[in-house]
Amino acid sequence: MKAYSYFLAAAAARLHFASAITLNVNSTASIRNASSTLAYGLMSLYQNNQSSIATTAIGTLPAPLYWWEAGAVWGGMVDYWAYTNDYSYVATTQQALLAQVGPDNNYMPPAYDASLGNDDQAFWAFAVLAAVEYGFPTPAGNSSTVWLDLAEAVFNTQWPRWDNTSCNGGLKWQIFSSNAGYDYKNSISNGAFFQIAARLAHYTGNQTYVDWAEKSWDWMRGVGLIDVNYNVFDGTNDLINCSQIDHTAWSYNPSTLLYGTAVLYNLTNGSEIWENRTTGLLTASANTFFSPYQNATNIMYEFACEPLNTCDNDQYSFKAYLARWMAKASVVAPYISGSVTTLLTRSAEAAAQACSGGENGTTCGQKWYVGGYDGSFGVGQELSALETVQSLLLLRGDVNSTHRYPLTSGNDHVQAADTIATSTFSIPLRATATGSSVATGSSSSSTKSSVANNTHRVSIGPTSAWGMVALLLMASLAFGGGLDGLAGFAQ
């Protein structure tokens, strides 16, 4: 009973009624200010750069968060710098990106071997690729090509892992055979490899990267991880020669591919094949991961777990990558920019409204369609809101031109290629309110673990703060606590 009373008090302490992230989507200054508030909230959760922290933990996030998500955070912070020109976190980001390179400078630190997957390694490569493409400052004492060197090193450790012993190819999820999931070949590992190859192809002009991008796409399509409608499914098992597919749909899978196809569309001067793939992936994503209800049009959500209250710590962050890569894709494939702007603008407005929790009144929740803070908080929730809001700066073109278009090794800006598209793109109509034919599930074998993921989570049904009060009041009365249990909340 005491534990339950403590739960009520803790939950009530996290409620906030007066504040939220202020966001005027038509004002560059407002978007910058909102992004700054969100970046501060995210960085407030990062504690692993203190003097007492072990060297192996610098740049990582506290348990139970996995190593890969820290790489995702630093990629978001590179983007934050590029879009806002705010240098507040540059030194912290530089330190983190270099702290986890491992003894071979390829983002394989031995301290994390027990959970190291190809996808984990890839998220750190994404971060340094953003540093390459936007000209992120190089810390003193390092080579001017350090970010590119690290990205290429990741690629050069991954392509030799291409496994032809089963399924006619593909990358396994896990790197080491001793890790659970070694027999799984999934979309995020192969899709990440595809994106890395595509971005390196664009930056360097090296045909080898193009060849590997095409090979990885063809394998995913051939094995059934990408269907004819460009839905992207979670993975398959090489112990059964990939004869069955886990059809769970996560937003980071198609969006990882989307930025790669858009980059290749640009690299090939608007080729029809890469245009069709870009259009197909965006159409499938718009159909599956937006508009959960009729009164929540164009608001992003994680289809497979949010409505069921089953998201884990990995999945809380997935909307971040959908927003990140939709926005970046619209820069290199501008024919999709109108629809992407519509989707991300409404999602950013909803996310800002959901960032109204905690003592500061700006802590971000998970469900953006409930009209306020839902009681869920953490790194994934903050990162998702930040990526979505700051993407508006990129979409509006309100950033320095050298930071808007990804650079090439020749220091030339990407050509827009918007006059070459053979078609235009508009948000597809949905057949129903939820509208997806993609299978749903409560969990996925591509996420690391469900253990302890709900430690700080408050699952609620009401869509307003006052509804939460009613829930707490009813719970207190039901457990015999009367009104005393809410005394602290009333103060």
Summary of the structure (lengths in Angstrom):
residues: 491
radius of gyration: 21.8
end to end distance: 22.2
largest distance: 70.8
contacts: 1744
relative contact order: 0.14
helix: 51%
strand: 4%
